[in-house]
Amino acid sequence: MKTLFCLLLVPSILLARPANDALEPEIKGKGAIQLISGNTLDGWQVPSDRWSIANGIITGDTNGEELTKPEWLYTRQKFGDFILSAEIRLSGGPKANSGIYFRAVPFTFEWKRTGASYEAPSGYEFDASLEEKINGTLGDWFARPSLRIFPDQKVMKHAFKKEDWNRMTIRANGNRLEYWLNGVKILDYLDNDPERSHEGLIGFQLHDRLVMKMELRNASVIPLTEENQKQPYVSE
């Protein structure tokens, strides 16, 4: 795989680092948590009846209507440093858009363009979208909208399976954030912003102003400890 360069456009400051061919980390051993268990949503904060679970798959569906504001299905537990892996499938329209939010802290967001006000998360997102331009990006859209890191689109076209299941893996270790898509490393970013998120919820989004459905399965997370942080990184 070609070396990828992810740049944050801040004058005179280069905060990103090149992605490399580091292997996708596995979630196994003591401390691993299955986020979907027992065909119940009891371990989640469920925002509406648009979310359901059956046969080990969580589904969020706008049911043919455009939402006036986005909503998130959050874990009840907070996480700081961790490895997370989940499979997501999007359908319903060419711009179907969801994402994995992490270290998320809900706050009242005011959208100046429209005057809308609703609860939204600060924290990071691993964007999942059928719209190629933003698919796979890293951002903190609601709290730090200038933060948007783009993967190499050539790599994304090879790795992403449109309207099929895609495995998204995150390693969040301090200020280092690494993303894999179906086993291919697409981003490796150092966030040195003092306002960055350190701990919060994990969430999955139904986007506003879209008719869409997102499905989630095989979601698991393991908090990083001194022992399992010792997975080797590829030197650069």
KEKE-3310 file (N, C-alpha, C; in steps of 0.2 Angstrom, whole numbers, plus 5000, padded with zeros to 4 digits):
npx = (5004:5003:5011:5002:4997:4991:4984:4981:4974:4981:4988:5006:5007:5010:5001:4998:5002:5011:5001:5004:5008:5004:4998:4980:4974:4969:4955:4955:4956:4957:4946:4940:4925:4909:4899:4887:4875:4865:4853:4847:4845:4849:4861:4863:4860:4846:4839:4827:4812:4817:4827:4832:4834:4839:4843:4856:4860:4860:4849:4847:4835:4828:4815:4810:4808:4815:4826:4824:4834:4850:4853:4859:4865:4871:4883:4882:4893:4908:4923:4941:4956:4957:4954:4943:4931:4920:4906:4898:4884:4877:4863:4849:4850:4860:4868:4869:4873:4883:4892:4906:4906:4917:4925:4915:4906:4891:4883:4875:4872:4873:4867:4872:4869:4856:4849:4846:4845:4852:4855:4872:4887:4903:4920:4927:4925:4924:4920:4907:4901:4891:4894:4908:4917:4918:4919:4927:4934:4942:4935:4929:4916:4906:4911:4924:4924:4934:4943:4946:4951:4957:4957:4967:4959:4960:4964:4953:4943:4947:4947:4934:4917:4904:4887:4888:4894:4906:4921:4926:4939:4947:4960:4963:4974:4980:4985:4986:4978:4971:4965:4957:4951:4942:4953:4963:4975:4970:4972:4982:4984:4990:4984:4987:4980:4975:4962:4957:4947:4947:4940:4925:4909:4904:4897:4884:4877:4862:4859:4854:4842:4842:4836:4838:4847:4856:4866:4872:4884:4894:4901:4914:4925:4940:4947:4962:4976:4991:4997:4991:4993:5006:5007:5016:5021:5023:5038:5042)
npy = (4994:5011:5025:5036:5052:5063:5079:5092:5108:5120:5136:5136:5125:5108:5095:5082:5064:5053:5039:5021:5004:4997:4983:4979:4981:4968:4963:4956:4945:4947:4959:4963:4970:4966:4975:4973:4963:4949:4952:4965:4982:4987:4991:5003:5021:5025:5035:5036:5028:5024:5016:4999:4981:4965:4949:4950:4962:4979:4992:5008:5018:5030:5028:5032:5045:5062:5067:5081:5085:5078:5062:5051:5035:5030:5023:5017:5017:5026:5029:5030:5028:5016:5001:4999:4990:4988:4983:4991:4995:5004:5011:5016:5029:5039:5047:5043:5043:5040:5037:5033:5039:5045:5046:5055:5069:5075:5090:5106:5111:5125:5129:5141:5145:5141:5143:5133:5122:5109:5094:5088:5079:5083:5078:5065:5059:5044:5045:5037:5035:5035:5045:5049:5059:5063:5051:5040:5050:5060:5069:5083:5088:5096:5103:5107:5112:5115:5104:5092:5078:5070:5054:5045:5045:5036:5024:5023:5020:5007:5000:5002:4995:4998:5000:4988:4977:4985:4985:4994:5000:5007:5014:5022:5031:5040:5055:5050:5044:5031:5024:5010:5002:4989:4981:4989:5001:5018:5031:5040:5050:5063:5073:5088:5098:5107:5107:5095:5080:5069:5058:5049:5045:5032:5032:5031:5037:5044:5053:5070:5077:5068:5053:5037:5022:5014:5000:4990:4979:4966:4973:4978:4982:4986:4993:5002:4996:4997:4984:4980:4990:4989:4984:4983:4997:5001:5007:5023)
npz = (5000:4996:5004:5015:5016:5028:5030:5041:5038:5045:5047:5045:5054:5055:5059:5057:5054:5043:5037:5040:5036:5047:5056:5058:5074:5085:5095:5109:5123:5141:5147:5135:5128:5123:5113:5108:5114:5118:5111:5115:5119:5131:5135:5130:5127:5121:5109:5102:5094:5082:5082:5083:5087:5081:5079:5083:5076:5076:5071:5064:5058:5047:5042:5030:5031:5032:5044:5055:5064:5069:5077:5090:5095:5110:5120:5137:5145:5147:5138:5136:5132:5120:5110:5096:5087:5073:5063:5049:5039:5026:5019:5009:5002:4991:4998:5011:5027:5041:5056:5067:5083:5096:5112:5115:5121:5125:5121:5120:5104:5093:5078:5068:5055:5052:5064:5072:5086:5096:5105:5103:5100:5106:5102:5094:5076:5066:5050:5041:5026:5011:5002:4994:4996:5010:5016:5028:5034:5048:5061:5071:5071:5077:5089:5085:5071:5061:5061:5051:5044:5030:5022:5009:4994:4984:4990:4998:4989:4985:4997:5003:5004:4995:5001:5008:5021:5031:5040:5053:5062:5076:5085:5099:5107:5119:5112:5100:5085:5076:5061:5054:5039:5034:5037:5031:5034:5036:5041:5052:5065:5075:5088:5094:5100:5113:5117:5114:5115:5128:5135:5134:5128:5116:5101:5088:5073:5066:5052:5050:5038:5028:5020:5026:5031:5044:5049:5062:5068:5076:5086:5096:5110:5118:5132:5134:5142:5153:5149:5137:5129:5123:5110:5096:5086:5068:5063:5057)
capx = (5000:5006:5011:4997:4998:4984:4986:4977:4976:4982:4994:5012:5008:5009:4999:4996:5008:5009:4998:5008:5005:5003:4992:4974:4974:4964:4952:4954:4959:4954:4944:4936:4918:4905:4894:4880:4874:4858:4848:4844:4848:4849:4867:4864:4856:4842:4836:4820:4810:4820:4833:4830:4839:4837:4848:4863:4861:4857:4847:4844:4831:4824:4809:4807:4808:4821:4826:4826:4840:4853:4852:4865:4864:4877:4885:4881:4899:4913:4930:4946:4960:4954:4953:4936:4930:4913:4905:4893:4881:4873:4858:4843:4851:4867:4872:4868:4879:4883:4899:4907:4909:4921:4926:4910:4903:4885:4882:4870:4875:4869:4869:4871:4867:4849:4847:4844:4849:4850:4861:4876:4893:4910:4923:4930:4921:4926:4914:4905:4896:4891:4897:4915:4921:4919:4920:4933:4937:4942:4933:4926:4913:4902:4915:4930:4923:4940:4946:4944:4957:4955:4961:4968:4953:4962:4964:4946:4939:4949:4945:4927:4913:4898:4881:4889:4897:4913:4924:4929:4943:4950:4965:4964:4979:4982:4983:4986:4971:4973:4959:4958:4945:4942:4960:4968:4976:4969:4974:4986:4984:4992:4980:4990:4975:4974:4955:4955:4943:4951:4936:4918:4904:4904:4890:4883:4873:4857:4861:4848:4841:4843:4833:4844:4847:4862:4865:4878:4885:4901:4905:4918:4930:4944:4951:4969:4980:4999:4999:4989:4996:5012:5007:5021:5019:5028:5042:5041)
capy = (5000:5017:5029:5041:5058:5066:5085:5097:5114:5126:5139:5135:5120:5102:5090:5075:5060:5048:5032:5016:4998:4994:4978:4981:4977:4963:4964:4949:4944:4950:4966:4965:4971:4965:4981:4970:4956:4947:4955:4970:4988:4989:4994:5009:5026:5025:5042:5036:5021:5023:5011:4992:4976:4959:4944:4953:4968:4986:4996:5014:5019:5036:5026:5035:5053:5066:5070:5088:5085:5071:5058:5046:5030:5031:5018:5020:5018:5031:5026:5035:5025:5010:4999:4998:4988:4987:4983:4995:4995:5010:5011:5021:5034:5040:5051:5040:5046:5039:5037:5031:5045:5042:5051:5060:5072:5079:5097:5110:5114:5130:5130:5148:5145:5140:5145:5126:5121:5103:5091:5085:5077:5085:5072:5063:5054:5041:5046:5032:5039:5033:5051:5048:5065:5063:5044:5039:5056:5061:5076:5084:5093:5100:5107:5110:5111:5116:5098:5087:5074:5066:5048:5045:5043:5030:5019:5022:5016:5000:4997:5003:4991:5002:4997:4982:4978:4988:4984:5000:4999:5013:5014:5029:5030:5047:5060:5047:5041:5027:5021:5005:5001:4982:4979:4993:5007:5024:5037:5040:5057:5066:5079:5091:5103:5107:5107:5089:5076:5063:5053:5050:5040:5029:5033:5029:5042:5044:5060:5074:5079:5062:5047:5033:5017:5011:4994:4989:4972:4964:4979:4977:4987:4985:4998:5000:4996:4996:4978:4979:4996:4987:4982:4987:5001:5001:5013:5027)
capz = (5000:4996:5010:5014:5020:5030:5032:5044:5035:5049:5045:5048:5058:5053:5065:5055:5052:5038:5039:5038:5035:5053:5055:5061:5080:5087:5101:5112:5130:5147:5147:5129:5129:5117:5114:5106:5117:5121:5107:5119:5119:5137:5137:5126:5128:5115:5108:5099:5092:5076:5084:5085:5087:5080:5077:5084:5072:5078:5065:5065:5051:5047:5040:5024:5032:5033:5051:5056:5068:5069:5083:5091:5099:5114:5125:5143:5147:5144:5136:5135:5127:5118:5103:5095:5080:5072:5056:5048:5033:5025:5013:5009:4997:4989:5003:5017:5031:5048:5058:5074:5087:5102:5117:5114:5127:5122:5123:5116:5098:5090:5071:5066:5048:5052:5070:5075:5092:5098:5108:5099:5103:5105:5102:5087:5072:5060:5046:5037:5021:5004:4999:4994:4998:5017:5019:5031:5037:5055:5063:5077:5067:5081:5093:5082:5064:5057:5061:5046:5041:5024:5019:5002:4991:4980:4995:5001:4984:4985:5003:5005:5000:4995:5002:5010:5027:5031:5046:5055:5068:5079:5091:5102:5113:5121:5107:5093:5083:5070:5058:5048:5035:5031:5038:5028:5038:5031:5045:5058:5067:5081:5089:5099:5102:5121:5118:5111:5119:5131:5137:5133:5125:5109:5098:5081:5071:5061:5050:5048:5031:5024:5021:5027:5036:5046:5053:5066:5070:5078:5089:5102:5112:5124:5135:5134:5149:5152:5146:5130:5125:5121:5104:5092:5080:5063:5063:5051)
cpx = (5004:5006:5006:4999:4992:4986:4980:4979:4976:4988:5000:5013:5006:5007:4998:5003:5006:5006:5004:5005:5005:4997:4986:4975:4968:4961:4950:4957:4954:4952:4940:4929:4914:4899:4887:4879:4867:4852:4844:4848:4849:4856:4868:4859:4852:4838:4829:4818:4813:4826:4830:4836:4836:4842:4855:4865:4857:4855:4844:4841:4827:4817:4806:4807:4815:4821:4827:4832:4843:4852:4858:4862:4871:4877:4883:4888:4904:4920:4935:4951:4958:4956:4946:4936:4923:4912:4898:4891:4877:4869:4853:4844:4858:4871:4871:4874:4878:4890:4900:4910:4912:4924:4921:4907:4897:4885:4877:4873:4870:4871:4867:4868:4859:4846:4844:4848:4847:4856:4865:4883:4899:4914:4925:4924:4925:4920:4913:4900:4897:4893:4904:4919:4923:4920:4927:4937:4937:4940:4931:4921:4909:4905:4921:4929:4929:4944:4943:4950:4955:4960:4962:4962:4954:4962:4957:4942:4941:4947:4938:4922:4906:4892:4882:4892:4904:4915:4928:4933:4947:4954:4966:4968:4982:4980:4984:4980:4973:4966:4961:4951:4946:4950:4965:4969:4975:4971:4978:4988:4986:4988:4983:4986:4974:4966:4952:4951:4948:4947:4929:4914:4906:4897:4890:4877:4868:4858:4854:4848:4842:4838:4838:4843:4854:4861:4872:4879:4893:4904:4908:4923:4934:4948:4958:4972:4987:5001:4997:4991:5003:5012:5011:5018:5025:5032:5042:5048)
cpy = (5006:5021:5034:5047:5062:5073:5089:5104:5120:5129:5138:5129:5113:5097:5083:5071:5055:5042:5027:5010:4994:4989:4981:4977:4973:4965:4957:4950:4947:4958:4968:4965:4970:4971:4979:4964:4955:4950:4960:4976:4991:4992:5000:5014:5027:5031:5042:5029:5020:5018:5004:4987:4969:4955:4947:4959:4974:4989:5003:5016:5025:5034:5030:5043:5056:5068:5077:5090:5078:5068:5053:5041:5029:5025:5021:5021:5023:5027:5032:5033:5018:5007:4997:4995:4986:4987:4987:4994:5000:5009:5016:5027:5035:5044:5049:5041:5044:5040:5034:5037:5042:5048:5057:5062:5077:5086:5101:5114:5119:5131:5137:5149:5145:5142:5139:5125:5114:5100:5087:5083:5081:5079:5071:5059:5051:5040:5040:5035:5035:5039:5050:5053:5065:5056:5043:5044:5056:5068:5076:5090:5098:5105:5110:5109:5112:5109:5093:5084:5069:5060:5049:5042:5036:5024:5017:5018:5009:4997:4997:4999:4995:4998:4990:4983:4980:4987:4990:4999:5006:5011:5021:5028:5037:5052:5057:5043:5038:5024:5016:5004:4994:4980:4984:5000:5014:5031:5036:5047:5058:5072:5082:5097:5102:5106:5100:5085:5070:5057:5054:5044:5037:5030:5032:5034:5041:5052:5063:5075:5074:5057:5041:5027:5015:5005:4993:4982:4971:4970:4977:4982:4984:4991:4997:5001:4996:4990:4978:4985:4994:4984:4986:4991:5000:5007:5017:5031)
cpz = (5000:5003:5009:5019:5022:5033:5035:5042:5041:5048:5049:5053:5055:5058:5063:5054:5047:5041:5037:5037:5041:5053:5060:5068:5081:5094:5104:5119:5135:5146:5140:5131:5123:5118:5112:5109:5119:5117:5111:5118:5126:5139:5133:5128:5121:5114:5105:5097:5085:5076:5086:5085:5085:5077:5077:5079:5075:5072:5067:5058:5052:5044:5035:5025:5033:5040:5051:5060:5068:5076:5084:5096:5103:5118:5132:5147:5144:5143:5135:5130:5126:5111:5102:5087:5079:5065:5055:5041:5032:5019:5014:5004:4996:4993:5010:5021:5039:5051:5066:5078:5093:5106:5116:5121:5124:5125:5119:5111:5095:5083:5069:5060:5048:5059:5074:5081:5094:5101:5103:5102:5101:5105:5095:5083:5067:5056:5042:5032:5014:4999:4999:4997:5006:5020:5022:5035:5045:5056:5069:5075:5072:5086:5090:5074:5059:5056:5056:5042:5036:5022:5012:4998:4986:4984:4997:4995:4983:4991:5005:5000:5000:4996:5004:5017:5027:5039:5048:5061:5070:5085:5093:5108:5114:5115:5100:5091:5076:5068:5053:5045:5032:5031:5035:5032:5034:5035:5051:5060:5074:5083:5095:5102:5109:5122:5116:5117:5122:5133:5135:5130:5118:5107:5090:5079:5065:5059:5049:5040:5026:5025:5021:5032:5038:5050:5056:5068:5072:5081:5095:5104:5118:5126:5135:5141:5147:5148:5139:5126:5121:5114:5099:5087:5075:5063:5057:5049)
residu = (MET:LYS:THR:LEU:PHE:CYS:LEU:LEU:LEU:VAL:PRO:SER:ILE:LEU:LEU:ALA:ARG:PRO:ALA:ASN:ASP:ALA:LEU:GLU:PRO:GLU:ILE:LYS:GLY:LYS:GLY:ALA:ILE:GLN:LEU:ILE:SER:GLY:ASN:THR:LEU:ASP:GLY:TRP:GLN:VAL:PRO:SER:ASP:ARG:TRP:SER:ILE:ALA:ASN:GLY:ILE:ILE:THR:GLY:ASP:THR:ASN:GLY:GLU:GLU:LEU:THR:LYS:PRO:GLU:TRP:LEU:TYR:THR:ARG:GLN:LYS:PHE:GLY:ASP:PHE:ILE:LEU:SER:ALA:GLU:ILE:ARG:LEU:SER:GLY:GLY:PRO:LYS:ALA:ASN:SER:GLY:ILE:TYR:PHE:ARG:ALA:VAL:PRO:PHE:THR:PHE:GLU:TRP:LYS:ARG:THR:GLY:ALA:SER:TYR:GLU:ALA:PRO:SER:GLY:TYR:GLU:PHE:ASP:ALA:SER:LEU:GLU:GLU:LYS:ILE:ASN:GLY:THR:LEU:GLY:ASP:TRP:PHE:ALA:ARG:PRO:SER:LEU:ARG:ILE:PHE:PRO:ASP:GLN:LYS:VAL:MET:LYS:HIS:ALA:PHE:LYS:LYS:GLU:ASP:TRP:ASN:ARG:MET:THR:ILE:ARG:ALA:ASN:GLY:ASN:ARG:LEU:GLU:TYR:TRP:LEU:ASN:GLY:VAL:LYS:ILE:LEU:ASP:TYR:LEU:ASP:ASN:ASP:PRO:GLU:ARG:SER:HIS:GLU:GLY:LEU:ILE:GLY:PHE:GLN:LEU:HIS:ASP:ARG:LEU:VAL:MET:LYS:MET:GLU:LEU:ARG:ASN:ALA:SER:VAL:ILE:PRO:LEU:THR:GLU:GLU:ASN:GLN:LYS:GLN:PRO:TYR:VAL:SER:GLU)
# end
